[in-house]
């Protein structure tokens, strides 16, 4: 194992995870590697959680995005977290956030490194997973980069987890570039998805390294859910839209660089492209999923850039066993680069992200159930929606067995305003909102995206709002959240008579 530590002066820093956990003190701000289960801390943060179970030890934790292996759950259950940012997906942590036990800062992933860079969050201890430590103390990242560069630069102390399950041949898959401070910042000179502008390692100050912990734990496998009827229909609607854009001369068969959020809808959309007429595709996104590597293997996609990979066990093994094949087809970057507004706008990204609910004017709620309870977080969807060539949001038209309509009069929480949303897609159809005023957008969305169970009532709301209240964006404010109120009171957004008809039927 010591062969992975080329700087021999650091051999004396090797210890167990439990020993390294003694470095943490109550009230510290901790930065950790990890982005949607990729390249996360797998043993040190668990040891921190174990300490917190028996003593007063609470920290603020900053990562790239979510962690795997139930690490967030262990930290939350044992009371180790005061504050968490910028993203999470863990059920236990989510419950503690919504109960007010853990404070959560929901940030645009492209901006989270800025808060470290400008000193809003000073990192006391950094925990980084690496594949190898080089002679000068530089480290080779594993399956994500996330906020590691700025976390390491800010940290007073660094703990390294050397993952021997990752082949050292992964070196060369990364493009490490550090954004400068405001006032002296130069352009991020990425002009194509496969442009590399940095190093293949993260440079560290070796004097900061307090501990090195070895393990051989692979990333937690991604939840790859097969496409169902609704997600397949959404994917088909998007592919049909792309084909029409090609016919209109606004796209070619190579499309533009693609970005997809994580989850079954994103996998279904990318899977739909595998059997389409599009070719020579490229991706500039946050996370590489199974569908990305399937497109590469099928010859449909030439190159993919992201900050992390979160894949099934089968795909993980496929990539790790064929690193040399994928190294010239895939690159992993800091999320300050993968989610950079400057680069996204320059490349002309087609952004495809999911929503919890949309309203009749095209505003999107991605994060809060009924406006109050955090689901996961905004992630990078805002980075792409605000700067994309085409900004697409997808959702099934109904949820909870039809008791919830995903298209409502007014969203209960705003994450993306109508100004940043070009296309809304459900399994019912696609609403192209480009070039439309609010009243036109409402008709387009209601006619194309709303489930039949809710279409008549939603059109009635819109027509009455226009007739009775008027305005640029007509609303009947005392009714705008009546659907959410009805859901809270009865368990369904349907009117009482509609609920009765459903039960009888």
N, C-alpha and C positions, 0 to 999 in steps of 0.2 A: 504493500500500500504506500510505503514511503517513496516509492518511485514516482508517485504522482505529486510529490512536493520537491520540485527541482531546486528550490532555495533551501539548502540544507540547514541553514540557521533556524529555520522554522520547525524542524523536526521536534524540538523540545516543547512546542506548543500543542502537540497532539494530546487529546484527552477525551474523556467520555462526554456524552451529551449532558449527563447529570452534573459533572464537574463544571462544564461551560455555563450551565444555568446559574451558577453562583455569581456570575459576572453581573447579572441584572439586579437593579435596585428599584425599590418602590418609587413610582412617579416618573420613571424614565420614558423617553420616546424611542421606540424600537422600529427600525426599518428592516423589512425582510424581502428576500426574493420570492417570486411566485406570481404567476399570472394565469388565471383560470386553470389551476391545478398543475401547470407546467413549471418545472424548475423551482418548486417551493421548498421551504424549510420542512424537513420531514421528521427530525428528531429533536432539535434544539428547542423549538417553540413548544413541543410537547413536554419537554423537561421543565420549561418555564411554567407551563400550566400545572404540572405536578407540584412544583414548589408553592405555587399560589394557593393550592388546596389546603395547605397547613400553616401558611403565614401571610401577613399583609403584603401583597405584592401585586400592584396594578400598574399597567403600562398603557401608553398610547401606541397603537400598532399601525404602521403604514406599509403597504405592500404595493405590488404592481396592480393586482386585481384580487380575485378570490384564491383561497388555498384549498388543497385537497387533504385526503387522509383524516378528515374530521378534526383538523387542527383548530379551526375557528370554534368548533363545538367544545373542544376540551378547554380552550382559553375562556370561553364564555361561561361554561358550567362551573369552572373553578374560580370565577370572579377575578380573572387576571387582566381584564380589559376595562380601562376607563373610557377610551375612545378608539374608534376603528375607522379607517379610511383606506382607499377611496371606493371600494366595491366589495361585495360579498354575495355568496349564494347559499350559505349554510342555514338549515332550518333552525337549529338551536340558537345560533347567533341572531338570526332574524327575530325569533321570539323575544330574546333579551333586548334587542334594539327597540322593538315595538312596545315592550313593557317599560322602557325607560331605564333599564339597568345598564345598558351600554350606549354611549353617545356615538352617533354615526354621522360622518361627513360624506355626503354623496357628491363626488366630484367628476367632472369631465376627465377621462383618463389621460387625455392629451395635455392637461394642465396641472396634473398632480405633482409632477416633478418641479414645476415652477414654484410651488409653495415650499419645497425644500431648498431650491436654489436661492430664493429671495430671503430665506431665513425665518419664514413663518413657522416652520417646523425644523428644529435642530435635532439631528439624530444622535442619540447617546450611544446606542449599540446597533450595528448592522449584522444581520444574519443572512449569508449568501450561500446558495448551493452552487458548487463549481465542479468541473470535471478534472481540473488540473491546476496546479500552482507552478508558475514558471520561475526561471532563475532570478528575474528582477522583481518578483513578487506579484506580477500580473497574473490574472486568473482567466481561465477559459470557462465561459458560462455553459449551462446545460440546455434545457429545452425552453427556456424563456430568458428574456433580458429585462422586461418590465422597467421598473424605476431603479434598477441595481446601480447604474452609473452614478446617479446623483445621491442615492442613499450612501454608497461607499465614500464618495467625496465629502459628504457632510459629517459622516460618523466620527466620533471620538475613538470608538473601539469597534473591531470587526471580528466576528466569529465566522469561520468558513466551514461549511459542510461539504466534504469531498465525496461525491457520489461515484463509487466504483462500478455501478451498474451502467454508467454512461461511457461509451468508448471514447478514448482521448482523440480519436479521429474526427470527433464532432468539431474540432477546431477548424475554422474556415467557413462555418455555416453562419457566423454572426458578423454584423457590421456595426461596430461600436463607435458612436459619435456623440460627443458631449456638447450640448447647446451652451453657448457662452452667456454671461450675465447680460441683463438689459443695459443698453448704452454702448456695448462693445460686441453686439451680436452680429454675426455675418449670415448671409443667406445659406439655407440648407440646400446644397446644390444637387438635389436628386431630381433628375429630369426624365427618368424612366424607372419602372419598378425594379429593374435589375441593376440600377446604379448603386455602386458601393462607394462610400465617401469616408469611411473610418478604418478602424483597426479590427482585428479578429479577436482581441482580448480586452478585458477591462483592467486598466492600470490602477494599482493600489499602492498606498504607502505601507510597506511591510511592517513598519514600526507600530502601526495601528492594530495589527493582527494579534489578538489575545488568545485565541483558541482555534484549534482545527479538529473537527470531529469527522470520522469516517463512517459511512454507511453504504449499503448497496440496495436501497429501496427505489423501485421505479415509480414514476408518476402514477397517481390515481387515474384509472382509465376513465375516459369521457363517457357520458351517458348518450350513447348513440341509439336513438329511437327510430325505427323504420317509419317511413312516410305513411301517413294514414290518408283517408279519403280527402280530408280538408286540406292538409299540407300539400298533397299531390295536386289538388285543384289550384291552390295558390301558386305553386311552382309553374303549372301550365299557363296560368294567366300572365305571369311575368314573362315567360318565354314568348308567348303570343305578342305581348307588348313590345319586346325587343325586336321581333320579326317585323312588326309594323313600323318601328323606328328605322329599321334598315330599308324598308320599302320607301319610306319618306325621305331617305337620304341623310337622316340625322345620326345614324350609326352605321358602322360596317359590320361584316360578319365576325370581326375581331372584337366588337363592342368597344368598351373603354375599360380601364382597370376596375376590377370588382372588389367590393368590400361586403362581407356578410357577417352579421352578428352570429352568436353561437346558438345552438339548439336545433331541434328537429326541423323547423321551418327552413333555416339556412341550409341545412344538409339536403333537404328536399329540393330547394331551388337550385343548388349547385349540381345535385344529382340529375335534375331535369336538363341541365345544360350538357351533360355527358351524352345524351341521346338526341341532341339538337343538331342544327346545321352550322352552329357557330364554331369557330376554330381559332387557333393561335391566341387563346385567352391568356390574360395575366391577372394577377391579384395583388392589391395593395390593401392589406387588412390588419386586424389586430391578432386574430387567432387562426391557425391552420387546423382544420378538422379533417376527418376521414375523407370527406367529399373532395377536399382540395387535392389530396394525394391520389385519389381515384381519377380525378381529371388529369393530373400529371401523368399517371401510369397509362391512361387511355390515349394520350397524345393530344388531348383537347387543350390542355393548359401548358404554356411554355415556362412560366415562372411565377413564383408566389413569394411575397414579402409580408412579414407580420412581426409581432413581438413575442409570440408564444405558439406552441403547438399543444392542442388538447385532443387526443384521439383515443380510439378504442385500443384494447390490448393487442388485437391482431395488427392494427395499423402501426402501433408503436413498435412492435417487433419488426414489422416490415421495414420501417424507416431505419431503426437502429442497426439492423443487419445489412443495410444497403446504404450506409452513410455516404460513401463516395459517389454513388449514383445520384443522390439527391442534392449534394453540396452545390452544384452549379445550377440548381433549379429552385432552390429555397434559400431565403435569408431571414434571420431573426435580428430585430433592431430594438433599441430602447423605445419605450412607448412614447416618449417625447418626440420621436421621429416617426414611428408608425402612425401616430395620431396627430401629427403636426398639421395645423390648419393651412399653413403655407404650402406644404407638399401636396395635401389633398386637393387644394384648389388648382395647383399647377398641373397635376396629372389628369384632372378631370374624372374623378372617381364616380362610379355608380355605386351608391351606398344602399344596402338592403338591411333594414333593422326591424325588430319586432316591437309591438306596442301592447299595452294592456287594454287601452281603449282609445278611440278617436272620437272627435265630435263632428257635427255636420259641417263645420267650416274648415276642418283639416288640422285642428290642434291635436296634439298627441300626448298621452300620459303613458310613460314607459315604466314608472317606478312605484306608484302608490295605489294600493287596493282601496277603492272607495275614498280616495283622496287623503287617507291618513296613515295607512299601514304600509311600511316599506316592504317591497318584494325583494329585489336584488340591488338595484342601483342603475344610474343612467349609463354607466360604463363609457364606451366610446361612441355611442350612437349620436350624441350631440356634436362631437368633433366632426363626424362625417356628414350629418344632416345639414349643418350650417355651411358646409364648404363644398359639397358634392356637385358634380355636373348634373346628376339626377339623384334626388333623395326619395327613396322608396320605403314605406312602412307597411308591414304585413301583420295581419291578425286574423284568427278565425272570427267569423261574424257573431258567434255566440259562444258562451262558456257555461259550465255547471249545468249540463243537460238542457240548455236553452233558457235557463232562468236569468242569465245575464246577457245583455246585448253589448257587444264590443263597440258599437257605434251608438253614441248617446247625444242628447241635445247639447250638453256642455261637459267637457272633461272635468273630472273632480280634482285633478292636479295637472299643472302644465309643465311638461319637460321640453317639448318642441312646439313652437308656435306655428301657425299657418304659414308664416313667411319662410319656414325652413322645410316644408313638406310639399313635395311635387306629386307623389303618387301614393294612393292608399289601395291596398289589395286585400281582399278576403277571398274565401272559396266561392263567394257569390259572383265576384267580378272585380274589375279594376277601375278606379276613378283617377283620371288624368287631370290634375288640378292646375297644370301650368297654363298661365295666361288667363285664368278665370278670376273674376271678382267674387267676394264672399257669397253672394246670393246664387251665383252660378255654381260655385263649389258645392254648396249644400245640395242642390238638385242632382249634381253628378254623383256625389257620395251616396245619397239616399237611394237613387235609382240603381246604382251598380254594386254597392257593398253591403247593404243592410239585409239581414235575414228577413224572410217573408213574415215571420211572426211579429216583427217590430216595424216594418216599413210603413204601414198605413198610419200608425200613431206618430211616427217621427215626421212624416210628411205633413200631417195635420199640425204638429207643433210649429214647424217651419212656416207654413202658410198663415197660421194665426199670428205668429210673431211678426211677419211682414205686414199683415193687415192692421193689427192692433197697436204695434209698437214702432215699426219701421226702423230706420237707421241703416248705417253701413253694414252692420252685422246684427240683424234682428234677433232679439231674445225676449222671452217672457221670464224675467228673472225669478219670479216666485215659483215657476215651474221647471226652471233649468236643471235643478238637481232632484226633481220629483222621482225620477227613475231610481236614483241611488237611495233615496229615502224609502221608497217602496221595497227595494231589495233588503234594506236593513229591517224593516218592519215585518215583511211577509216571507222573505227568503227568495223573492223573485222580482224582476223588473216588470213582469207582465201585470197588466191590470187584473183586478179580481175576477172579472168575467172571463178573461183569457185564461187565467190559471184554472178556473173551473172547467172550461172547455177542454183544456189539456188533460186534466184528471179524468174527465168523462171519456175522452177519446182513448 
